[in-house]
Amino acid sequence: MAYDATKLKDWQIAELAEPKMPLPEEWQERLGLKKDEVISYGRICKLDFLKIIERLKAKRDGKFVEVTAITPTPLGEGKTTTTLGIIEGLGKRGVNVGGCVRQPSGGPSMNIKGTAAGGGNALLIPMTEFSLGLTGDINDIMNAHNLAMVALTARMQHERNYDDKQLAKIELRRLDVDPTNVQMGWIMDFCAQALRHIIMGIGGRQDGYMMESRFDIAVSSELMAILSIARDLADLRERIGQITVAFDKKGNPVTTKDLEVDGAMAAWMRNTINPTLCSSIEYQPVLVHAGPFANIAVGQSSIIGDRLGLKLFDYHITESGFGADIGFEKFWNVKSRLSGLTPHVSVLVATIRALKMHGGGPRVAPGRPLPDDYTKENIKLVEQGMSNLLHHLKTVKASGIVPVVCINAFHTDTKAEIAAVKKAAEAAGARCAVSEHWLKGGDGALELVDAIMDAANEKSEFQFLYPLEMKLRERVEKIAKTVYGADGVSWTPEAEEKLKKIEADPQYSDYQTMMVKTHLSLSHNPDLKGAPKGWTLPVRDILIFSGAKFLCPMTGTISLMPGTASDPAYRRIDIDVKTGKVMGLF
């Protein structure tokens, strides 16, 4: 029986559902796990990835379903809610199903986006633990990342204060770091715009090295990106040692290995390779692992989570960050390439309100009431906005993965508006289903999961958009034209110079292309909605992540430290002093 999502807040639904959530020993029996493969953290648990994957290595993988979306409104279009709804719906059909979602950052959870736990009757529990640190992966990443900065700044201070003979006595070689070319900053898991630009080391010679620095949000750390793509602990350890922290005064990279801190960083992160096991409110298993930025990193839950889920479940559901131009493109050409895993189905989530926005509807802003155009029937706006959905659908079909369009239904959607979307999607060669999982849980997702199971039996013709041997310039051009709909690409002189050096250096030949672009438009301009035509993608810089092995062409101004809004969520979050329960999460 579904909860009344129209009257209850998400945290209230979670509170009602959590008492019946399976405990670690129940999950062990239900999933056929060994006792030593379940690491208990109170009422939740981690799963020992290395032990389980070794034991099940010969087992055939289950069906693989990826969830993406059209270009969203600033409110989001419910990818995580849909992911949970699919899991619940397949559970209603008697399928052995599970999934893997990203761990939420404390920044958005305390700001305006919410906890990324889904919503209504398609919700992940325990919601409080999920939203407030879970089993400590982000904290471990923060400690490992900031330890690298401790090692760097301490080394710079000691090299300034000691001569070469004194350094030799303690077996240190001079790294001669250029203080104007430090790549890393510090991280914390809140949206703190006041820390985007800082000066540190103010004081005497024993108070550190005085220089400019910054704080980024924790989930933007290269360590988080590495966790999402690492195949196992050995791969994680190797990549940690290759991270470039700074450059020396001759322009040579200074890595964590040079600072002799990579082993200690790996020690901090040793437990992060084990996914945490949570639950839907209908008590299907949901893994939680990794949570990287989608617009500067891969924006996916982990390869480890997918490898584990495909062995444990007959259907494994995962989600890509933002729209298909960002999250799906990276899933398609980066994550699938690195993992060797390709999905049977890609679910493209759309909402009537987003289609209306792309059709020329009024501006949508978080924290403000939706204009009437979004809550009253307006078929013209829906039809005009279909260009965005059809563009993303074309992108999914270009991968060879079988698409299913999901209309994530709101109570304000009308039958005529829904019929218009179905007609256009089906005319473009895709299955299309309406889902009311937010309102009805698994029962509301049955039409959608039936379409997914039907599509999963269809043969896919998976192919990458580009070969890894292709030059970076050509890759960017291919992505810009095929995925974004641009006429071409322009490079600033600074980006052009860096591009030539990268393409001439064989060490970058196996680096992945990780485009950096706004998620609010198919273009680089967030104000351009629908499917913009007649524009050129400008690239202003290329970031290099040497541990993750990412080349990140920057097409706009993307901050690694979001800001806290004027009406953040933390204003409404509190505890019940009698029970200790958290109230107000959403």
C-alpha positions, 0 to 999 in steps of 0.5 A, a space after each residue: 500500500 502506497 503512502 499518501 505522498 500528497 500529504 506527507 513529506 519525504 522524511 515522514 514517508 521514510 520514517 513510516 517505512 524504515 521500521 520494516 527495512 531489512 537488517 544486515 543479517 536479513 539482507 545476507 540471507 535474502 541475497 545469498 551472501 556469506 557472513 563475512 561478505 556483509 560489514 555491518 554499520 548498525 542497521 545498514 551495511 557495506 558489502 565486501 566487494 572483493 570477496 563477493 566479486 571473486 566468489 561470483 566471478 563465473 556467474 552470468 550478469 543480469 540485465 543492465 538498465 541505465 536511467 537518463 533524462 532530457 535537459 532538466 528544469 532547475 528543479 530536476 526531472 526525477 531521475 533518481 525517483 524514476 530509478 527507485 520507481 523502476 526498482 519497485 515496479 520490477 519488484 512488483 513483477 516478482 523480478 530479482 532486482 536491485 540498483 546502484 545510485 550515487 551518494 548525495 553531497 552534504 552541500 546540495 542536501 543542506 542547500 536547495 536541491 535536496 538529498 537525492 533519495 528519490 521522492 514520494 513513494 519512490 524513495 530510498 531509506 534510511 533517508 537520514 543516514 543516506 543524507 547525512 554521511 552514510 557509512 563515511 565514504 565522503 569523509 574518507 575522501 575528504 581526509 585523503 584529499 586534504 592530506 595531500 594538501 597537508 603534504 604539499 604545503 608542509 613540504 613547501 614550508 620545509 623547503 623554504 626553511 631548510 637548505 639542501 643538506 638539511 633536507 638530505 638528512 631527513 631524506 627529502 629531495 627538493 621538489 621546488 613547487 611553483 606556488 603559482 601553479 598548484 592544481 589542487 585546493 582543499 575540500 569540504 562537503 558544503 556549498 561555501 562560496 566564501 571559500 572559493 578564493 582564499 589566502 593561507 599561511 598568514 603568520 610567521 615562518 612556522 605557520 605554513 607557506 603563504 599563498 593563494 588557495 581555494 576550497 572545492 566541494 568534496 564530490 568534485 575531488 579527483 579522488 571521488 572521480 577515481 572511486 567511481 571508475 576504479 575496477 578494484 582496490 589495486 586500480 584505486 591505489 595505482 590511480 591515487 599515486 598518479 594524481 598531479 597536486 602541483 607543478 614545479 618551477 620547470 613545469 614538471 608535475 608534482 604527484 602524490 607519489 612524489 610527496 610520498 603521501 599516496 600510500 596514506 591516502 589509499 589507507 584512508 580510502 581502503 573502505 570506500 571500495 565497498 558499496 553501502 546497501 540501502 533499501 527502497 521503501 518497498 524493500 528492494 536492495 539499492 547499492 549506494 556508491 560514489 557521487 562525482 560531479 556530473 559536469 566536470 567528472 563522470 557523474 555516475 555511481 561506480 563501476 564497482 557498484 555495477 559489477 556487483 549489482 549485475 552479479 547479485 540481481 537479475 535486473 540491475 538499474 543505475 542512473 547517470 547525472 544530468 541530461 543525456 548530453 552530459 550523463 549519458 554521453 559519459 556513461 556511453 563513451 567513458 564508463 562503458 569503455 572502462 568497465 566493459 559493461 553495456 546496458 540493455 536499455 536506456 530510460 529517458 526521463 521526461 516531464 511535461 513541465 520540462 517540455 513546456 519550458 523547452 517550448 518557450 514557457 516562463 522561467 522556472 526557479 527553485 523556491 518559487 511557485 511554478 507559473 500557471 503555464 506549468 500547471 494548466 493544459 498547454 499542448 502547444 508548449 509541450 509540442 514545441 518543447 518536444 525538440 529537446 526530447 527528440 534530440 536526446 532520444 537521437 543521442 541514445 539511439 546513436 549508441 545502439 542501446 535500446 531506448 524507452 521514454 518515461 513520462 514521469 507523471 505529475 498530477 497536473 499533467 493532462 491526458 492530452 499532453 501525455 498523448 502528445 508526448 507518446 505520439 511523438 516518441 513512438 513516431 521517433 521509434 521509441 517505446 514510451 510509457 507513463 509512470 506514476 511511481 512518485 504517487 503510487 510506488 511500484 504499482 504506478 510504474 508497471 507500465 514502464 517496467 513492462 516496456 523496459 522488460 520488453 525492450 531488454 529482450 531486443 538485441 542492441 547494437 552498442 557502439 562508441 561515438 569515437 575510438 580512443 585513438 581519435 585525437 582530442 580535437 576530433 573527439 570534442 568536435 564529434 561530441 559537440 555536433 552529434 550530442 549537443 547539436 553544435 555547428 562546430 567548435 572554437 578554441 581560445 588561444 590558451 586552449 588551442 596551445 594546451 590542446 596541441 601539447 596534449 595531442 603531441 604527448 603520447 602519455 595522454 593517448 589513453 585519457 578519457 574525454 570528460 566534457 565540462 558544460 552546463 546541464 541546463 541547455 544542450 548548448 554552453 549557454 544555460 538560457 538556450 532551451 529546446 534544441 538550439 541551432 546555428 551555434 558554435 561550442 567555445 572551449 576556453 581551457 582543458 583540465 588534466 586529471 592525471 590520476 583519473 586519466 581525464 582530459 576535461 575541455 571547459 566550455 563555460 564557467 563551472 565552479 567547483 564550489 557551489 554557493 548556498 542560496 538565500 533560502 537553504 534547506 538547513 533552515 527547516 532541518 531539526 531533530 526531535 529532542 525526545 527521540 533523536 530523529 531528524 526532521 525536515 529532510 527532502 
